[in-house]
Amino acid sequence: MIRAVESEPHVSAPVLAAYSYCEAVTGGQARNFAYGIRLLPTPKRRAMSALYTFSRRVDDIGDGALADDVKITRLEDARALLGRIRAGAVEDDDTDPVAVALHHAARSFPIPLGGLDELIDGVLMDVRGETYETWEDLKAYCRCVAGAIGRLSLGVFGTEPGARGAERAPEYADTLGLALQLTNILRDVREDAEDGRTYLPADDLAKFGCSAGFHGPTSPEGSDFAGLVHFEVRRARALFAEGYRLLPLLDRRSGACVAAMAGIYRRLLDRIERDPEAVLRGRVSLPGREKAYVAVRGLSGLDTRHVTRQAVRRRA
């Protein structure tokens, strides 16, 4: 069983300021994520913001305009910072607010910081321009950049005392991360192509005549782009179904947070499924009011109860 700390001792003013910085970054740059974590109690929300802001720093290095050798150096600097955090070598008055906040979060919750090393490994794969022949190859990448985030988040959430099957919670958190990342890949297929990146497995692209790539508002000539998207949507739905087994293992507010974030991505997946070529015309997104509705459903427990009933039926 994974336990998370619900209360916190006195938090110093520098640490509070560091958390405020991280929450501002999260609110401004992670709209989907922010809708979910606002449902958490304050200590958990702060810790999740610290995790997000460090992760965002790593992602921004990979996505930036720096030369590849400079990116690699910056990523290794981020790894060295993790080493300092593990060693307890970050003081509250450190000039890096992300380091201060993450250091405090890691002392307050059993966060498996090795997941952030995995994230750095995944971004290094991007920098080196790796492509993926099969789903198994892509899954290894997704585990680094998204599954690891699921496992890190679980360190903050914890599991409910006595929850049946709690030992599998890290596995479910990892799988839910894969579902979210595959949804991201489908949503960003044209944007990634314009940046010279292809994530969908080469085997799948060839199967549906899409090996030429995606560089415009229409699918490659002679391809079955809709077939490709529907194929990947089915894969993502299977990952969601498995990953959602995590929800009954969490406390109410942590489950609401996960249900809100996952629910937003599932609705994105629904939109992509209805109009596959929409991802070639622009970014598919949900309006704020729909995200708010998903958050309310999560907080009310509707999604959690629905998933619990499904899990019971499967066990029966």
N, C-alpha and C positions, 0 to 999 in steps of 0.2 A: 504494500500500500504506500502511495506517495502522499505525504502530508505537507501542506503549505501553512505558513504562519499567517493567522488572520489578523493579529494585532501587531503593533510595532512599538518599541520604546521611543523615548524622545528623539526626534530627528533634528539635527543641527540646522542652523540657518543656511550654511553653505550647501548642505545636501538638499534642503528644500528648494533652494534656488536652482540647483542642478536638475532636480526633477521638473521644476517649472519650465526650464529650457526644453527638456525632452518632451514634455507634454505639448508645448507650443509647436515644436517640429512635427510631432505626430498629428496634431490637429490640422496643421497646415498642409501636410504632404501625404497623409495616409487616410483619405476620407473613408474608405471601406473599413479599414482597421479601427479607425477612431470611433465609428458607430458601434462597434462591438465592445471595445474596452471601456467605454463610458458606463457600461452596465456593472462594472466591477467595483468592489469596495476600494477605497482610496489607496491602501498599500499595494494591492495587486495592480491597480490601474497605473500607478507610478512605475512599478517594476516592469510592466509590459511596455510602457513608453520608453524606458531605458533600453530594453531589448530592441525595440523598433528603431530607435535613433542610432544605436550602434550598427544595426543591420543596414540601415539606410546609408550610413557613412560608407560601409563596405560596397554596397550596390552602386553608389554614386562614383566611387573610384573606378569600378568596372565599366560604367556607362559614360564616363567623362571623355574629354578630348585629349587627354595626356598621351604621350608615347607609351607603348606597351611596357617598355622596361621601367618607366617611371611608375606605371600602375602596379607592376609587380612589387616594386620597392615599397610603395604606399600600403599595399595589402600585407606585406610582411611586417611593416610598422604596426598595423592594426593587430596582427597576431602577437607581436611583442607586447602591446598594451594588454592583451588578454593575459599574457604571462604575468604582468605586474598585478593585475586584478586578482588572479589566482593566489599570488604570493602575499596578498594583503598590503601591497606596496603603493597604494593610492591613498593620499590624505584627503580629508574633507575640503581643504583649501587648495587642492590641485587646480590648475588653470583650465583643465579640460572638463567641462561639465558632464560630458557623456561618460567619461571615465569615473567621475565621482558618483554619478547616479547608478551606473552599472555595478560598481564596486559595492555600494550600499545594498542594491537589490540582491546581489549574489550572497551577501551576508545575511539577508533577511529571509531568503527562500532557497530551497535546494535546486538551484538552476544548474543544469548540466552544461557548463560553459564550453565543453568540447563541441557542442552543436554550432557555436560561432566559428570554431576552427573549420568545421565542415562547410559552413557558408563561405568562408574565405576560399576554401578549396574549389567550391562551385564557381565562384566569380573568377578564379584563376582559369578555370576551364573556358569561360567566356572570353577572357583576355587572349587566350591561346587559340581561339577560333575553332574549338572542337565541334564536330558534328556527330550525329547519332544514327547508326545504321538500323538499330532495332529498338523496340520499346524497352527492352531490358537495359540497353545502353542509356536511353533517355531517362529511365527510372532512376538510375544511379545518380545522374545529374540533379534530378528533381528532389531526391532524398537529401542532397547537400544543401540546396537553396531553399527548400520549402519543408520537407519532412523534418529537417533539423529544427526549423522554427516551431513546428508543432510540438516536438519533444521539449524544447526550451520553454515554451509556453506552459506545458504541463507541469514543469517545475514550479511555476507560479501558481497555477490553479490548484494543484494537488488533487487527490481523489477522496471521495466520501469514505469515512470509516465504515468498514464492513461491506463495502460495495463488492458484489460478486463479480469476479473476472477482472478486478482492478490490476492484476499483474500484467494484463495485456493492454493497459492504457497507453504506454509509450508506442506500441505497435499501431494502435488505432489513431493516435495523434499524428504519427508519421504518415499513415495512409491518407488521412484527411488533408495533410499538407500537400501530398501528391495530387489530390483531386483539385485543390485550389490552383496549383501551379499549372496543371494541364489546361485548366480553364483560362488562365492567364496567357498561355502559349497560343491557344486558339484565338483569343481576343486580339492579341498583338501580332498576328501572323504577318500582316503587311508591314507594320512598323518595324518589326525585327528584320524583315527581308531588306527594307531600305537601309538598315544599318549593317547589312551584310551578314546577318545571322539567320540560320535555319535550325529550328529545334525539332520539328516533327520528324519522326524516324524516316530515313531514306527508303526503307522497305515499304512503309505506308504510302509515301509520296509516289513511288513507282507503281504500286498497286492501283492507284486511282489516277494515273497519268498526270501527276502534278510535280514531276521532278524538275521542271523548268523554273519553278519558284513563283513568287507572288510579288509583282512589282507595279501593279496598277489596280484600278477599281473593278476589274473583271477577272475572272479565273483564267488560267492558262488555256489556250485554244485546244479543244479536243479532250479536255480533262473532265473528270467527274468530281469536281470540287465539293459539291454537296454531299456526295457519297463519302468523301474523305472526312468532312466535318462530322457527319452523322456517325461515322465509325469511331472517331475520337470522342464524340459526346457520349456514346455508349460506354466507352472505356472510363471516362470521367465519372459517369453515373455509378458504375460499379465501385469505383474508389470511394465516392461519397457514401454509398450504402454501407461499405465496410467501415469507413472512418467515423460514421455517425454512431457507431456502437460506443464511442467514447462518451457521448452525452449523458447516459444514465449513470456513469461512474463519477460525475462531477457534482459539486454542490450547485444549488439553484442559480446563483449569480454567475458562476464560472460557466455553467452549462448554457445560460442565456447569452453570455458573451460569444461562446463558440457557435451557438445556433444562429446568432445574428450575422457573424462574419461568414459562416458557411452558407447561410441562407441567401445572402447577397450574391455570392458566386453561383449558387445553384440557379438563381433567377437570371443571371447573366448567361448561364449555359442554356437556359430555356430560350432566351432571345436569339442566341446564336443558332440554336437548332431550328427555330422557325424561319430564319432568314440567313443561311450560311454566308452569302456573299456580302452581308452587311459588314463583316470584319475586313473586307477589302476596300470598302468605301470610306471607312472611318472607325473611330473607337466606339465600341458598343459599351454603354454604361446605363446605370439606373438613375432616375431622378431622385433627389433628396427625399421626397415624400415617400417613395417606395422603400428606400433604405430605412427610413424611420419606422415604417409599417413592419418591416422584417424584424427590426430591433424590438418593437413592442411584442411581437409574437414570441420572440425568444425570451423576453423578460416574463411574459405571462405563462411560459412553460408549455405552450401549445406544441412547438416543434419537439421539445424534449419528450413530452408524453407520447407524441406520435411515433418517435423513433423507438422509445421503450416498448410500445406495443408491437412494433415490427420485430424487435429483437426477441420478445417473448414468443411470437409466432414462429420465428426461425428455430428457436430452441425446442419448441414443441414438435 
